[in-house]
Amino acid sequence: MANKFGIPTEVEKSIRARDRVCVYCRKKMKEYLHTIGSPKDKATIEHLNFDGPFYWKKGLKESDIVICCQSCNSSRGEKKLVGWFKTQYCIDGKINKKMVAMPVKNYIQKNPRK
């Protein structure tokens, strides 16, 4: 069964297996959002592209999705990656385009203005 974004189960499992730590802050995460623990421990689906599409049937691609902790996801909100890296949250957490996980680096390389 697909999740709320229509991402097929096998694709979501593959992404979750790849992104075992937050793609931004590199903290180890609990597997699902509803688990007990602090927000920083909870894994969330992160859409790298806020211009859409946001749903699988509308054209969402596996390369546009990563798993990050709820804290990073909430901090980023709808900010573009390059702008978000300049926020105090990222500065304090030493989160920048050189430090993030490879799927995010690949996305930035292909979409430098996003």
CORQUI-V360378 format. One record per backbone hydrogen bond with DSSP energy under -1.0 kcal/mol. NH is the residue of the N-H (numbers start at 1). CO is the residue of the C=O. Records with the same first field share a line. If there is no record, write none. Layout:
NH->CO, CO
//
This chain:
3->7
6->3
12->8
13->9
14->10
15->11
16->12
17->13
18->14
19->15
20->18
22->27
23->67
26->22
29->20
30->41
35->32
41->38
42->39
43->30
44->68
46->66
48->64
52->49
56->5
58->55
59->56
60->55
64->61
65->62
66->46
68->44
70->39, 42
73->69
74->70
75->71
76->72
77->73
79->76
81->114
84->80
85->81
86->83
87->84
91->87
92->88
93->89
95->90
99->96
100->96
101->23
105->101
106->102
107->103
108->104
109->105
110->106
111->107
114->111
//
